[in-house]
């Protein structure tokens, strides 16, 4: 199993929308590196849903529920998508500022490649984010 962080603009598609819908096609990704990451996803992988824009925070947990496939709305086989299913909202939202302040995240791609919309998450970073999203501070 691999771990991911998927960025979304909350005014276009928020974690609450994913909860309401149950699952969705994770589309709209055009960056070559982000698409490369999507191509490696498999059903069962887990992903944090991260709101961009003014929020800049992890808001929920999701699961990849399909193999990558070409976006059915586009005529370009290179633009792939996956189906994503809501798992649960986080108990405690974790902001970008909190992540930046935590020394355990110095090599996290969210900080190194801030414009990347699909970010791999290492086991170490995943476990730290589990702690932060579960804590009530």
C-alpha positions as CSV (number, residue, x, y, z in Angstrom):
1,X,0.0,0.0,0.0
2,X,1.2,3.5,-0.8
3,X,0.1,6.8,0.8
4,X,-0.7,10.1,-0.9
5,X,-1.8,13.6,-0.4
6,X,-4.4,14.9,-2.9
7,X,-4.9,18.6,-3.2
8,X,-8.2,20.2,-4.1
9,X,-9.6,23.7,-4.2
10,X,-12.4,23.6,-1.6
11,X,-14.6,26.0,-3.5
12,X,-14.5,23.6,-6.5
13,X,-14.6,20.2,-4.7
14,X,-14.2,20.0,-0.9
15,X,-13.9,16.9,1.3
16,X,-17.5,17.5,2.3
17,X,-18.4,17.0,-1.4
18,X,-16.6,13.7,-1.4
19,X,-18.4,12.6,1.8
20,X,-21.7,13.6,0.2
21,X,-20.9,11.8,-3.0
22,X,-19.3,8.8,-1.4
23,X,-16.8,8.5,-4.2
24,X,-15.6,10.5,-7.2
25,X,-13.3,10.5,-10.2
26,X,-10.1,12.3,-9.2
27,X,-9.6,14.3,-12.4
28,X,-8.2,17.6,-13.5
29,X,-4.5,16.7,-13.0
30,X,-2.2,17.8,-15.9
31,X,1.2,18.1,-14.3
32,X,3.5,15.3,-15.6
33,X,4.9,14.4,-12.2
34,X,1.5,14.3,-10.6
35,X,0.2,12.1,-13.5
36,X,3.2,9.8,-13.0
37,X,2.2,9.4,-9.3
38,X,-1.5,8.7,-10.3
39,X,-0.3,6.0,-12.7
40,X,1.4,4.2,-9.7
41,X,-1.8,4.2,-7.5
42,X,-3.6,0.9,-6.8
43,X,-6.9,0.2,-5.1
44,X,-6.4,0.2,-1.3
45,X,-3.9,3.1,-1.3
46,X,-4.8,5.8,1.2
47,X,-4.8,9.5,0.7
48,X,-5.1,12.7,2.7
49,X,-7.4,15.2,1.1
50,X,-5.8,18.6,1.4
51,X,-7.7,21.9,0.8
52,X,-5.6,24.5,-1.0
53,X,-6.3,28.2,-1.3
54,X,-6.9,30.1,1.9
55,X,-7.5,27.0,3.9
56,X,-4.2,25.1,3.3
57,X,-5.1,22.1,5.5
58,X,-5.7,18.4,5.6
59,X,-9.4,17.8,6.0
60,X,-10.1,14.2,5.4
61,X,-9.0,10.7,4.6
62,X,-9.8,8.9,1.3
63,X,-9.1,5.5,-0.3
64,X,-8.1,4.8,-3.9
65,X,-10.7,2.4,-5.2
66,X,-9.7,1.9,-8.9
67,X,-6.8,1.3,-11.1
68,X,-5.7,4.4,-13.0
69,X,-7.5,4.9,-16.3
70,X,-7.7,7.5,-19.1
71,X,-9.9,10.4,-18.2
72,X,-13.2,9.5,-20.0
73,X,-14.1,13.1,-20.5
74,X,-11.0,13.9,-22.5
75,X,-9.5,12.6,-25.7
76,X,-5.9,12.2,-24.3
77,X,-4.8,8.8,-22.9
78,X,-1.9,10.5,-21.0
79,X,-4.4,12.3,-18.7
80,X,-5.2,9.6,-16.2
81,X,-7.6,9.5,-13.3
82,X,-8.5,7.3,-10.4
83,X,-11.7,6.8,-8.4
84,X,-11.5,8.0,-4.8
85,X,-13.8,7.1,-1.9
86,X,-14.3,9.0,1.3
87,X,-13.2,7.3,4.4
88,X,-13.6,9.9,7.2
89,X,-13.0,13.5,8.0
90,X,-10.0,14.1,10.2
91,X,-10.6,14.7,13.9
92,X,-8.1,17.6,13.9
93,X,-7.3,19.5,10.7
94,X,-3.6,19.9,10.1
95,X,-2.6,23.2,8.5
96,X,0.4,23.8,6.2
97,X,1.8,26.1,8.9
98,X,1.8,23.2,11.4
99,X,3.5,21.0,8.9
100,X,6.2,23.6,8.1
101,X,6.9,24.0,11.9
102,X,7.4,20.3,12.4
103,X,11.0,19.2,11.9
104,X,9.8,15.7,10.9
105,X,8.5,17.2,7.6
106,X,11.7,18.9,6.3
107,X,11.9,16.5,3.3
108,X,8.2,16.2,2.7
109,X,7.3,16.9,-1.0
110,X,4.3,19.0,0.1
111,X,7.0,21.5,1.2
112,X,9.6,20.8,-1.4
113,X,7.2,20.9,-4.4
114,X,4.4,23.1,-3.2
115,X,2.6,23.3,-6.6
116,X,2.4,19.6,-7.0
117,X,-1.3,18.4,-6.8
118,X,-0.6,14.7,-6.1
119,X,2.1,14.2,-3.4
120,X,3.5,10.8,-2.3
121,X,3.6,10.5,1.5
122,X,6.3,8.3,3.1
123,X,5.5,5.9,5.9
124,X,7.2,8.2,8.5
125,X,5.3,11.2,7.3
126,X,2.0,9.2,7.2
127,X,2.4,8.1,10.8
128,X,3.2,11.6,11.9
129,X,0.1,13.0,10.1
130,X,-2.0,10.3,11.7
131,X,-0.9,11.6,15.1
132,X,-1.5,15.2,14.2
133,X,-4.9,14.6,12.6
134,X,-6.1,12.6,15.6
135,X,-4.8,15.0,18.3
136,X,-7.1,17.5,20.0
137,X,-4.8,20.4,21.0
